[in-house]
Amino acid sequence: MAIIESNKLTKSYGKARGIIEMDLLVEDGDCFGFMGPNGAGKSTFIRTILGLIKPNGGSARVLGMDICRQQTEILKECGYLPSEIIIQMKMKMKMKMKKTILIAVALLCSVAGMDAQTTTLPKNDRISLTVGQNIPISNSADGDIVLNLNYSHTYRNGFGLKSGFQYSPSVADVDNAFGVPLAATYRTKSRQSKDRLYSGIQGVEGTMSWNSRYYDNSFNDILWSFLINLFSDVEFCAGLTPGYIAGKSSVPGIGIWANGSDVSWKRHWTELVSPVSLTADLGITLNYSIGRVELYFTPAYHYSITGNYRIHVESGFGSTDSIPLSRNTHFLRSFVTISGGLAFRF
């Protein structure tokens, strides 16, 4: 049986070489390794046959399964230990970081292209409703939705204040987190239509330049970077969110893996240290004005000052009642939220 079989497998990075029409056959029982200088394509081939990056041409099968159509089944049977720390995180976290970096690149390119042709920002009040995802910066906790209802007031010089109500049904498997965001804001002047279009083009150029070095330039990424840069103005905010967590510590979850007679297990849960919370917040909002109605997109970073969530992870072999071979405990303090919504100015 062929364990690995590739037929003219090709992966290129624009002008940079990856792997070109590579044919390889590794039979059951073979011990096979790659040798070569940096950039020869060793890691590219391994990542391609595991489905972590998409090939440009050719085909390949691992354990008889197609790398494009059966990636999930392949990853259930294979292990991968990379040498570069940049890809040692879980793939799920990697995709989160990719979107975050793309947003940052697009914003930097657009801000660099902003000029002085702006309109006067009127004194205004605003009520907004947002829905987003709260993403813990940890591989041991999953994200969940977060809802915000805010009121803000902006003065003619661009500075303002914002407060509201925040609710998340679950944070790191602990239910019902409430908060009252209090923030100071600064809002730029509104841009003219031609400046917004020019900003969108610059965002596409910057994203394509960065993306071509690490990923394929997909249509979705290019369209995303163009649309995100059509904003009419930008609002920066910094503040604190006092809150209360009504839930209790989560119930331990156990995962069990079997390989023949060898059985390994992993147990994790979240301990609620204190129900009273205080979070420091930094965010940026991109506003898309249509008359008095605004669509907006807000990435933000949050740091838990009170350290309410403590993550426990244990793992071992054999019975789940056996003594764990490893234990890890850490506080979950950093979160990223990505949200969007509607606002009405009056």
Secondary structure, 3 states (H helix, E strand, C coil): CEEEEEEEEEEEECCEEEEEEEEEEEECCCCCCCCCCCCCCHHHHHHHHCCCCCCCEEEEEECCEECCCCHHHHHHHCCCCCCCHHHCCCHHHHHHHHHHHHHHHHHHHHHHCCCCCEECCCCEEEEEEEEEEEEECCCCCCCEEEEEEEEEEECCCCEEEEEEEEEEEEECCEEEEEECCEEEEEECCEECHHHHHHHHHHHHHHHHHHHHHHCCCCHHHHHHHHHHCCCCEEEEEEEEEEEEECCCCCCCEEEEEEECCEEEEEEEEEEECCCEEEEEEEEEEEEEEECCEEEEEEEEEEEECCCCEEEEEEEEECCCCCCCCEEEEEEECEEEEEEEEEEEEC
